């Protein structure tokens, strides 16, 4: 990760889940909190072809080899999220950071190091 990174965190993910009503055996739709594994799969499918993008659950990391590449990758990511009806909460975003602590590691143009 050179030149900068952007991250986003937060949010709940729900989807309809079919359950059986024990009283009459009918299937009903209920909103239940979605399992993290399914959310990860969805996010991987949405972002897998985007350069410089890594996703772990609700943390999204976007990088680029140059400042221009970083901005282009970020633009592509934000457009994809918008196209899929997803939004980022601005107060949880950090843009153009020279280094980022991500999953316990410090990422920067110097490489990957053990985090603080």
C-alpha positions, -999 to +999 in steps of 0.1 A: +000+000+000+017+031-012+006+067-012-025+063+009-054+042+021-090+047+029-110+027+054-147+024+064-162+005+092-196+000+109-231-010+101-255-039+105-265-062+077-298-079+076-318-100+051-350-119+052-347-154+066-373-181+062-383-198+094-411-222+103-438-211+126-440-239+152-477-233+158-489-240+123-459-252+102-461-222+078-430-205+065-427-169+074-402-141+066-383-124+094-354-100+094-326-116+113-291-105+117-270-120+090-241-143+097-207-126+093-196-153+068-225-145+044-218-108+047-181-114+039-191-135+008-214-107-004-187-080+000-161-102-017-184-107-047-191-069-049-154-059-046-133-089-059-125-073-093-116-038-079-079-030-078-064-021-045-095-031-024-095-054+005-126-062+026-129-079+060-165-079+072-174-042+074-139-028+071-130-017+036-094-008+027-086+009-006-050+016-017-030+026-047+006+026-059+004+064-065-019+091-053-037+091-087-041+053-086-054+055-051-080+081-061-091+061-091-094+029-070-114+048-044-137+063-071-143+028-085-151+014-050-175+042-041-193+039-074-196+001-070-210+005-035-235+032-047-246+009-076-253-019-052-273+003-029-247+004-001-234+035+017-205+045+039-209+065+070-187+095+065-179+098+102-164+063+101-142+069+071-106+079+069-093+090+035-057+093+020-039+081+051-001+075+049-005+045+071-034+024+085-037-001+113-057-030+098-064-063+114-036-057+139-010-047+113+005-013+103+002-009+065+021+018+047+044+025+017+071+009+039+053-024+039+034-044+065+045-044+102+031-056+135+006-031+147+008-010+179 
